[in-house]
Amino acid sequence: MGRLDDKVALVTGAARGIGKGIATELAKEGADIVICDLLIDDAFRTAGELQNKHGVTAIALEMDVTSDDSVAAQVREALSQMGKIDILVNNAGVPPDNFGADETEADWDRCYEVNLKGIWKVTTAVVPHFKERNEGKIVNIASIAGRLGGGMSSYSASKAGAISITQSQAAEYGRFNVNVNAICPGLLWTDLWRQIEGMFAGDHTEEVVDRRERFEAVVASNMPLAREQTPEDIGKAAVFFASDDAKNITGQSLNVDGGMRMN
Ligand SMILES: NC(=O)c1ccc[n+]([C@@H]2O[C@H](COP(=O)([O-])OP(=O)(O)OC[C@H]3O[C@@H](n4cnc5c(N)ncnc54)[C@H](O)[C@@H]3O)[C@@H](O)[C@H]2O)c1
């Protein structure tokens, strides 16, 4: 028996990285999974892996969280194929292309559109279904950058916004028995972080370069546990928020960051 047997979870940005880790941990607990991502080939591959390894139903849908039409169409499609949604994980996110004083308005617009407004758009599309059923769990993936700031103001501000929208929506949707919580991941060696390392090094971000050494030094010097986080770590926290173990927890943002920020 899994903790999420008979549940259906829609996870955005789940084709790879943290989202894939979250989808995997939810599936291990018995949830059927809807993977929504721009990267549809990777999304199909991940759905296939979940089906084969964990025996759940997993489907892949091409969704752009910045597009009203795409979000509405794919939430409709998810409901038509799966019959319901119990859990929504808003994970899709992007880094800026530039750092510090070089950040551009385009960086701000993109981080805001994907990392913050994307949460609002997908949540707004799914919540009527939650209200109808008087039940639902929402988990937003923010970042430790939303608490600490740092050299990527567009990204950090979008993630502080993700923490804030979590509180507002928890207050708003509590009376419909909907819990809304956030996770603030620390540092994970995903494609997103490899792009950030490239940016720090002054390379073009789309050429994902391997700068593992610097990353390891940042982990060692900033985290009491001196251990990088993994998609599995974030997935386990998402399982907790998605389960009835957390039924009296809402509006919270949990740091999963090796102790980088204590509060
Ligand atoms: N990697 C880290 O250290 C770290 C730390 C804190 C928070 N986060 C956050 O975790 C989340 C996942 O990041 P990751 O590290 O796995 O990055 P990643 O780049 O590996 O994965 C992000 C996924 O989001 C998808 N995506 C991007 N824009 C989208 C859009 N408009 N519509 C739908 N899907 C879209 C991408 O295609 C990709 O599959 C992001 O919100 C990120 O900001 C990451």
The ligand as a Tripos MOL2 file, in Angstrom:
@<TRIPOS>MOLECULE
LIG
   44    48     1     0     0
SMALL
NO_CHARGES

@<TRIPOS>ATOM
      1 N1         18.4950   23.0170   -9.5340 N.am      1 LIG1
      2 C1         18.4930   23.7450   -8.4280 C.2       1 LIG1
      3 O1         19.5190   23.8800   -7.7410 O.2       1 LIG1
      4 C2         17.2240   24.4030   -7.9600 C.ar      1 LIG1
      5 C3         17.2460   25.0270   -6.7120 C.ar      1 LIG1
      6 C4         16.0900   25.6270   -6.2410 C.ar      1 LIG1
      7 C5         14.9360   25.6060   -7.0000 C.ar      1 LIG1
      8 N2         14.9260   25.0030   -8.2210 N.ar      1 LIG1
      9 C6         13.6560   25.0210   -8.9680 C.3       1 LIG1
     10 O2         13.2350   23.6860   -9.2110 O.3       1 LIG1
     11 C7         12.4430   23.6420  -10.4010 C.3       1 LIG1
     12 C8         12.9910   22.5770  -11.3420 C.3       1 LIG1
     13 O3         14.3000   22.9540  -11.7160 O.3       1 LIG1
     14 P1         15.4080   21.9260  -12.2450 P.3       1 LIG1
     15 O4         16.6480   22.2560  -11.5330 O.co2     1 LIG1
     16 O5         14.8860   20.5480  -12.2570 O.co2     1 LIG1
     17 O6         15.5680   22.4810  -13.7540 O.3       1 LIG1
     18 P2         15.4850   21.7440  -15.1730 P.3       1 LIG1
     19 O7         15.8590   22.7810  -16.1550 O.co2     1 LIG1
     20 O8         16.2090   20.4630  -15.1610 O.co2     1 LIG1
     21 O9         13.9200   21.4080  -15.2910 O.3       1 LIG1
     22 C9         12.9620   22.4110  -15.4850 C.3       1 LIG1
     23 C10        11.8380   21.8180  -16.3180 C.3       1 LIG1
     24 O10        10.8390   22.8460  -16.4930 O.3       1 LIG1
     25 C11        10.4360   22.8220  -17.8540 C.3       1 LIG1
     26 N3          9.9080   24.1280  -18.2590 N.ar      1 LIG1
     27 C12        10.5870   25.2820  -18.3880 C.ar      1 LIG1
     28 N4          9.7730   26.2520  -18.8380 N.ar      1 LIG1
     29 C13         8.5530   25.6930  -18.9950 C.ar      1 LIG1
     30 C14         7.2970   26.1800  -19.4410 C.ar      1 LIG1
     31 N5          7.1360   27.4470  -19.8400 N.pl3     1 LIG1
     32 N6          6.2470   25.3240  -19.4490 N.ar      1 LIG1
     33 C15         6.4020   24.0340  -19.0660 C.ar      1 LIG1
     34 N7          7.5690   23.5100  -18.6690 N.ar      1 LIG1
     35 C16         8.6250   24.3360  -18.6350 C.ar      1 LIG1
     36 C17        11.6960   22.4660  -18.6290 C.3       1 LIG1
     37 O11        11.4100   22.0080  -19.9260 O.3       1 LIG1
     38 C18        12.3110   21.4100  -17.7230 C.3       1 LIG1
     39 O12        11.8510   20.1200  -18.0150 O.3       1 LIG1
     40 C19        12.4810   25.0420  -10.9830 C.3       1 LIG1
     41 O13        11.3330   25.7610  -10.5710 O.3       1 LIG1
     42 C20        13.7200   25.6440  -10.3400 C.3       1 LIG1
     43 O14        13.6760   27.0460  -10.3000 O.3       1 LIG1
     44 C21        16.0450   24.4050   -8.7210 C.ar      1 LIG1
@<TRIPOS>BOND
     1     1     2 1
     2     2     3 2
     3     2     4 1
     4     4     5 ar
     5     4    44 ar
     6     5     6 ar
     7     6     7 ar
     8     7     8 ar
     9     8     9 1
    10     8    44 ar
    11     9    10 1
    12     9    42 1
    13    10    11 1
    14    11    12 1
    15    11    40 1
    16    12    13 1
    17    13    14 1
    18    14    15 2
    19    14    16 1
    20    14    17 1
    21    17    18 1
    22    18    19 2
    23    18    20 1
    24    18    21 1
    25    21    22 1
    26    22    23 1
    27    23    24 1
    28    23    38 1
    29    24    25 1
    30    25    26 1
    31    25    36 1
    32    26    27 ar
    33    26    35 ar
    34    27    28 ar
    35    28    29 ar
    36    29    30 ar
    37    29    35 ar
    38    30    31 1
    39    30    32 ar
    40    32    33 ar
    41    33    34 ar
    42    34    35 ar
    43    36    37 1
    44    36    38 1
    45    38    39 1
    46    40    41 1
    47    40    42 1
    48    42    43 1
@<TRIPOS>SUBSTRUCTURE
     1 LIG1         1 GROUP 0 **** ****
